[in-house]
Amino acid sequence: MQIKRMKNNLKIAMNEYLTDRQKEILNMYYFDNKTIVQISNELGVTKGTVSITLKRAKNNLKKIKKFM
């Protein structure tokens, strides 16, 4: 039950506080289990762009966690 609640809270936080691109890359990386190379090829961006976007998304979620 607690895991289900945590997943639900994560989805809410992602929808509220992340950009569309951050959500897309986070989903591809963590939920679709794609590598940074796979994501960069699929989206047509550099590996660095994917890495930076992932880092920013995680940092945004960490900031939100402090207020929850």
CNS distance restraints for C-alpha pairs under 8 A (distance, minus, plus):
assign (resid   1 and name CA) (resid   5 and name CA) 6.37 0.50 0.50
assign (resid   2 and name CA) (resid   6 and name CA) 6.18 0.50 0.50
assign (resid   3 and name CA) (resid   7 and name CA) 6.15 0.50 0.50
assign (resid   4 and name CA) (resid   8 and name CA) 6.19 0.50 0.50
assign (resid   5 and name CA) (resid   9 and name CA) 6.14 0.50 0.50
assign (resid   6 and name CA) (resid  10 and name CA) 6.12 0.50 0.50
assign (resid   7 and name CA) (resid  11 and name CA) 6.24 0.50 0.50
assign (resid   8 and name CA) (resid  12 and name CA) 6.31 0.50 0.50
assign (resid   9 and name CA) (resid  13 and name CA) 6.10 0.50 0.50
assign (resid  10 and name CA) (resid  14 and name CA) 6.03 0.50 0.50
assign (resid  11 and name CA) (resid  15 and name CA) 6.15 0.50 0.50
assign (resid  12 and name CA) (resid  16 and name CA) 6.11 0.50 0.50
assign (resid  13 and name CA) (resid  17 and name CA) 5.78 0.50 0.50
assign (resid  13 and name CA) (resid  18 and name CA) 7.64 0.50 0.50
assign (resid  13 and name CA) (resid  61 and name CA) 7.14 0.50 0.50
assign (resid  13 and name CA) (resid  64 and name CA) 7.57 0.50 0.50
assign (resid  14 and name CA) (resid  18 and name CA) 5.28 0.50 0.50
assign (resid  14 and name CA) (resid  23 and name CA) 6.40 0.50 0.50
assign (resid  14 and name CA) (resid  61 and name CA) 7.46 0.50 0.50
assign (resid  15 and name CA) (resid  23 and name CA) 7.51 0.50 0.50
assign (resid  17 and name CA) (resid  60 and name CA) 7.23 0.50 0.50
assign (resid  17 and name CA) (resid  61 and name CA) 7.65 0.50 0.50
assign (resid  18 and name CA) (resid  22 and name CA) 5.82 0.50 0.50
assign (resid  18 and name CA) (resid  23 and name CA) 6.09 0.50 0.50
assign (resid  18 and name CA) (resid  57 and name CA) 6.43 0.50 0.50
assign (resid  18 and name CA) (resid  60 and name CA) 7.22 0.50 0.50
assign (resid  19 and name CA) (resid  23 and name CA) 6.24 0.50 0.50
assign (resid  20 and name CA) (resid  24 and name CA) 6.12 0.50 0.50
assign (resid  21 and name CA) (resid  25 and name CA) 6.16 0.50 0.50
assign (resid  21 and name CA) (resid  53 and name CA) 7.80 0.50 0.50
assign (resid  22 and name CA) (resid  26 and name CA) 5.94 0.50 0.50
assign (resid  22 and name CA) (resid  53 and name CA) 5.93 0.50 0.50
assign (resid  22 and name CA) (resid  54 and name CA) 6.64 0.50 0.50
assign (resid  22 and name CA) (resid  56 and name CA) 7.82 0.50 0.50
assign (resid  22 and name CA) (resid  57 and name CA) 5.63 0.50 0.50
assign (resid  23 and name CA) (resid  27 and name CA) 5.99 0.50 0.50
assign (resid  23 and name CA) (resid  57 and name CA) 7.65 0.50 0.50
assign (resid  24 and name CA) (resid  28 and name CA) 6.20 0.50 0.50
assign (resid  25 and name CA) (resid  29 and name CA) 6.03 0.50 0.50
assign (resid  25 and name CA) (resid  39 and name CA) 7.22 0.50 0.50
assign (resid  25 and name CA) (resid  50 and name CA) 7.13 0.50 0.50
assign (resid  25 and name CA) (resid  53 and name CA) 7.44 0.50 0.50
assign (resid  25 and name CA) (resid  54 and name CA) 6.74 0.50 0.50
assign (resid  26 and name CA) (resid  30 and name CA) 5.93 0.50 0.50
assign (resid  26 and name CA) (resid  31 and name CA) 7.65 0.50 0.50
assign (resid  26 and name CA) (resid  54 and name CA) 6.28 0.50 0.50
assign (resid  26 and name CA) (resid  57 and name CA) 7.35 0.50 0.50
assign (resid  27 and name CA) (resid  31 and name CA) 5.05 0.50 0.50
assign (resid  27 and name CA) (resid  32 and name CA) 6.37 0.50 0.50
assign (resid  28 and name CA) (resid  32 and name CA) 4.72 0.50 0.50
assign (resid  28 and name CA) (resid  33 and name CA) 6.35 0.50 0.50
assign (resid  28 and name CA) (resid  34 and name CA) 5.74 0.50 0.50
assign (resid  28 and name CA) (resid  39 and name CA) 7.02 0.50 0.50
assign (resid  29 and name CA) (resid  33 and name CA) 5.08 0.50 0.50
assign (resid  29 and name CA) (resid  34 and name CA) 4.91 0.50 0.50
assign (resid  29 and name CA) (resid  35 and name CA) 6.26 0.50 0.50
assign (resid  29 and name CA) (resid  36 and name CA) 7.19 0.50 0.50
assign (resid  29 and name CA) (resid  39 and name CA) 7.57 0.50 0.50
assign (resid  30 and name CA) (resid  34 and name CA) 7.39 0.50 0.50
assign (resid  34 and name CA) (resid  38 and name CA) 5.96 0.50 0.50
assign (resid  34 and name CA) (resid  39 and name CA) 6.43 0.50 0.50
assign (resid  35 and name CA) (resid  39 and name CA) 6.21 0.50 0.50
assign (resid  36 and name CA) (resid  40 and name CA) 6.06 0.50 0.50
assign (resid  36 and name CA) (resid  47 and name CA) 6.12 0.50 0.50
assign (resid  36 and name CA) (resid  50 and name CA) 6.38 0.50 0.50
assign (resid  36 and name CA) (resid  51 and name CA) 7.01 0.50 0.50
assign (resid  37 and name CA) (resid  41 and name CA) 6.14 0.50 0.50
assign (resid  37 and name CA) (resid  47 and name CA) 6.01 0.50 0.50
assign (resid  38 and name CA) (resid  42 and name CA) 6.09 0.50 0.50
assign (resid  39 and name CA) (resid  43 and name CA) 6.03 0.50 0.50
assign (resid  39 and name CA) (resid  50 and name CA) 7.22 0.50 0.50
assign (resid  40 and name CA) (resid  44 and name CA) 5.59 0.50 0.50
assign (resid  40 and name CA) (resid  45 and name CA) 4.93 0.50 0.50
assign (resid  40 and name CA) (resid  46 and name CA) 5.51 0.50 0.50
assign (resid  40 and name CA) (resid  47 and name CA) 5.41 0.50 0.50
assign (resid  40 and name CA) (resid  49 and name CA) 7.86 0.50 0.50
assign (resid  40 and name CA) (resid  50 and name CA) 6.26 0.50 0.50
assign (resid  41 and name CA) (resid  45 and name CA) 6.72 0.50 0.50
assign (resid  41 and name CA) (resid  46 and name CA) 7.81 0.50 0.50
assign (resid  45 and name CA) (resid  49 and name CA) 6.41 0.50 0.50
assign (resid  45 and name CA) (resid  50 and name CA) 7.26 0.50 0.50
assign (resid  46 and name CA) (resid  50 and name CA) 6.62 0.50 0.50
assign (resid  47 and name CA) (resid  51 and name CA) 6.19 0.50 0.50
assign (resid  48 and name CA) (resid  52 and name CA) 6.06 0.50 0.50
assign (resid  49 and name CA) (resid  53 and name CA) 6.04 0.50 0.50
assign (resid  50 and name CA) (resid  54 and name CA) 6.12 0.50 0.50
assign (resid  51 and name CA) (resid  55 and name CA) 6.18 0.50 0.50
assign (resid  52 and name CA) (resid  56 and name CA) 6.15 0.50 0.50
assign (resid  53 and name CA) (resid  57 and name CA) 6.11 0.50 0.50
assign (resid  54 and name CA) (resid  58 and name CA) 6.16 0.50 0.50
assign (resid  55 and name CA) (resid  59 and name CA) 6.11 0.50 0.50
assign (resid  56 and name CA) (resid  60 and name CA) 6.08 0.50 0.50
assign (resid  57 and name CA) (resid  61 and name CA) 6.30 0.50 0.50
assign (resid  58 and name CA) (resid  62 and name CA) 6.16 0.50 0.50
assign (resid  59 and name CA) (resid  63 and name CA) 6.26 0.50 0.50
assign (resid  60 and name CA) (resid  64 and name CA) 6.37 0.50 0.50
assign (resid  61 and name CA) (resid  65 and name CA) 6.17 0.50 0.50
assign (resid  62 and name CA) (resid  66 and name CA) 6.70 0.50 0.50
assign (resid  63 and name CA) (resid  67 and name CA) 7.25 0.50 0.50
assign (resid  64 and name CA) (resid  68 and name CA) 6.63 0.50 0.50
